[in-house]
Amino acid sequence: MVAALALAALMAGYWFWLRDSSLVAVHNVEVVGVSDSSAEGRQVRAALTGAAKEMTTLHLRPQLLEDAASRFPLVRSVSASASFPNSLTVTVVERTPAAVIGFGSETVAVADDGTVLRGLATSHLQLPRLPLDRPPKRDRVTGTMLEQAQVLGAAPAALRPYLDSSSYGDNGVTVDVAGGIELRFGSSSRAGAKWHAAAAVLADPAQTALDYVDLSAPARPAVGGSGHLLPTAP
């Protein structure tokens, strides 16, 4: 028994030595999931690569990656998987830019969860505008602005080039389509189903002109007016 205990202690000591040994230090890092190729994207990759190289493949330290990612609002979550002996894959889940706030050099993007994506280049983004003249000082939008961001974040990619702006009033969240048609969502709940209904109405060849689509009950969307032509391909 004494010998067995001694062997167990020896093996435990060897394990604790090996798991932090240079023999299994991370040398090769692959960062996946970062779609932005701008300076922001390069900074995210560099920060996560640096944090990964402080680990070994037998001793992953997720907090290091989370700390490195925390200064980049675009990153929603980060995880890692090791390949023995010296490789690590870091997987990034990004927030989805849903809208923009402000004009010119002060323009910032807002994510689908309301996070203000400061530092993210916006010149290449075709996104609708939230009704604010300048970005808020806090890190997130709240209240009716958050509801609008949640609705816009659920918009199908094929429809986003046609969306101009959003607002909040008696009809809840309203999204203005290029050409003047209003998509009236009510609340942000079931946003995906409401967008599916909106896409079906806008794609209906029988519809050539209308003023609004009421999507508050997505199973029964209601259309009204005939003063605005449906948008053509951008």
C-alpha positions in Angstrom: 0.0 0.0 0.0 2.8 2.4 0.8 4.4 1.6 -2.5 1.1 2.2 -4.3 0.6 5.6 -2.5 4.1 6.6 -3.4 3.6 5.6 -7.0 0.3 7.6 -7.1 2.0 10.6 -5.6 4.8 10.3 -8.1 2.4 10.0 -11.0 0.4 13.0 -9.8 3.5 15.1 -9.5 4.6 14.0 -13.0 1.1 15.0 -14.4 1.2 18.5 -12.8 4.7 18.9 -14.2 3.8 17.7 -17.7 0.6 19.7 -18.0 2.5 23.0 -17.7 5.7 21.7 -19.4 7.1 23.3 -22.5 6.7 19.9 -24.2 3.0 20.6 -24.5 3.2 24.4 -24.8 0.9 25.9 -27.5 2.8 26.9 -30.5 0.2 26.7 -33.3 -3.0 28.7 -33.0 -5.9 28.8 -35.4 -8.6 31.3 -34.8 -11.9 30.5 -36.5 -15.2 32.4 -36.6 -13.8 36.0 -37.0 -15.4 37.2 -40.2 -14.1 40.8 -40.2 -10.9 41.2 -42.1 -10.4 44.8 -41.0 -8.1 46.1 -38.4 -10.6 45.1 -35.7 -10.6 41.5 -37.0 -6.8 41.4 -37.0 -6.7 42.8 -33.5 -9.1 40.1 -32.3 -7.0 37.3 -33.8 -3.8 38.8 -32.4 -5.2 39.1 -28.9 -6.6 35.6 -28.9 -3.5 34.1 -30.3 -1.4 35.8 -27.7 -3.6 34.5 -24.9 -3.6 31.0 -26.4 0.2 30.8 -26.4 0.2 31.3 -22.6 -1.4 27.9 -22.3 -0.5 24.3 -22.9 -2.6 21.7 -24.6 -3.0 19.8 -21.3 -3.9 22.9 -19.3 -6.4 25.1 -21.1 -7.3 28.3 -19.3 -10.6 29.7 -20.8 -10.5 32.8 -18.6 -7.4 34.0 -20.5 -9.3 33.9 -23.7 -12.4 35.5 -22.2 -10.2 38.3 -20.8 -8.5 38.8 -24.1 -11.9 38.9 -26.0 -13.6 41.2 -23.4 -12.3 44.4 -25.0 -13.9 43.5 -28.4 -17.7 44.1 -28.4 -18.0 42.1 -31.6 -17.1 38.9 -29.8 -20.1 37.2 -28.1 -18.2 34.1 -26.8 -15.0 32.2 -27.2 -13.9 28.6 -26.7 -10.9 26.4 -27.4 -10.0 22.8 -28.3 -6.5 21.4 -28.1 -4.7 19.0 -30.5 -1.8 17.3 -28.7 1.0 18.1 -28.5 1.2 21.8 -29.5 -1.9 23.1 -31.4 -5.0 24.9 -30.3 -8.1 26.0 -32.2 -9.9 29.0 -30.8 -13.5 29.3 -31.9 -15.2 32.7 -31.8 -18.9 33.4 -31.9 -19.6 36.9 -33.1 -22.4 39.2 -32.4 -24.5 40.1 -35.5 -24.4 43.8 -36.5 -28.1 44.8 -36.8 -28.2 48.6 -37.3 -26.2 51.7 -37.2 -26.4 54.9 -35.2 -25.0 58.3 -36.1 -23.5 59.8 -39.2 -20.1 60.2 -40.8 -17.1 59.4 -38.7 -19.3 59.0 -35.6 -21.3 56.1 -37.0 -21.3 53.0 -34.9 -22.9 49.6 -35.4 -25.3 48.0 -32.9 -25.6 44.3 -32.5 -28.8 42.2 -32.3 -28.5 42.1 -28.5 -28.2 45.9 -28.2 -24.4 45.9 -27.7 -22.8 49.0 -29.2 -20.0 47.7 -31.5 -17.5 50.6 -31.0 -14.4 50.2 -33.2 -16.1 48.1 -35.8 -15.7 49.6 -39.3 -19.2 50.5 -40.7 -18.4 51.8 -44.2 -19.0 48.4 -45.7 -22.2 47.6 -43.8 -25.6 47.9 -45.5 -27.7 48.3 -42.3 -30.8 50.4 -41.4 -30.5 53.2 -38.9 -31.8 53.4 -35.4 -33.5 56.8 -34.6 -30.6 58.3 -32.6 -28.4 61.2 -33.8 -25.4 60.0 -31.9 -24.2 56.8 -30.1 -25.1 56.4 -26.5 -22.3 56.6 -23.9 -23.2 53.3 -22.4 -22.2 50.0 -23.9 -25.7 48.9 -24.8 -29.0 50.4 -26.0 -32.0 49.6 -23.9 -35.8 50.0 -24.0 -37.4 50.6 -27.3 -34.0 50.9 -29.0 -33.2 47.4 -27.9 -36.5 46.1 -29.2 -35.7 47.7 -32.6 -32.2 46.2 -32.6 -33.6 42.7 -31.8 -36.1 43.0 -34.7 -33.5 44.3 -37.2 -31.0 41.6 -36.1 -33.5 38.9 -37.0 -33.9 40.2 -40.6 -33.0 37.8 -43.3 -29.8 38.7 -45.1 -31.6 38.9 -48.4 -33.9 41.7 -47.1 -31.3 43.8 -45.3 -30.2 45.8 -48.4 -33.9 47.0 -48.7 -34.2 48.3 -45.1 -33.8 52.0 -44.4 -34.5 52.7 -40.8 -36.7 51.8 -37.8 -38.8 53.6 -35.3 -41.1 52.9 -32.3 -44.6 54.2 -31.9 -48.2 53.2 -31.7 -47.5 50.1 -33.9 -44.6 49.1 -31.8 -41.4 48.5 -33.8 -41.8 49.7 -37.4 -39.2 49.1 -40.1 -39.2 51.3 -43.1 -38.4 49.6 -46.4 -36.8 51.4 -49.3 -39.6 53.1 -51.2 -41.7 53.9 -48.1 -43.4 50.7 -47.2 -43.8 50.2 -43.4 -43.3 46.8 -41.7 -45.2 47.0 -38.4 -43.9 44.4 -36.0 -45.6 45.3 -32.7 -43.2 43.8 -30.1 -39.9 42.1 -30.8 -41.2 38.7 -29.8 -41.3 36.1 -32.6 -39.2 38.4 -34.8 -38.1 35.5 -37.0 -41.6 34.4 -37.8 -42.6 37.9 -38.5 -39.8 38.4 -40.9 -40.7 35.2 -42.7 -44.3 36.5 -43.1 -42.9 39.9 -44.3 -40.7 38.2 -46.9 -43.7 36.1 -48.2 -45.8 39.3 -48.6 -43.0 41.2 -50.4 -42.3 38.3 -52.7 -45.9 37.8 -53.6 -46.3 38.6 -57.4 -49.8 39.7 -56.8 -48.6 42.6 -54.6 -47.3 45.5 -56.6 -48.0 48.5 -54.3 -48.9 48.9 -50.7 -48.3 51.2 -47.7 -47.8 48.8 -44.8 -47.7 45.2 -43.6 -49.0 44.5 -40.1 -47.0 41.6 -38.8 -48.2 41.6 -35.2 -49.9 38.3 -35.9 -47.4 36.6 -38.2 -49.7 33.8 -39.2 -52.1 36.4 -40.6 -50.2 39.4 -41.9 -52.4 42.2 -43.0 -51.6 44.6 -45.8 -53.0 48.1 -46.4 -52.8 51.0 -48.8 -51.5 51.1 -52.3 -49.3 54.3 -52.4 -45.8 52.8 -52.5 -44.3 50.4 -55.0 -42.4 47.4 -53.8 -38.7 47.9 -53.9 -36.7 46.6 -56.8 -33.3 44.8 -56.5 -30.6 47.2 -55.2 
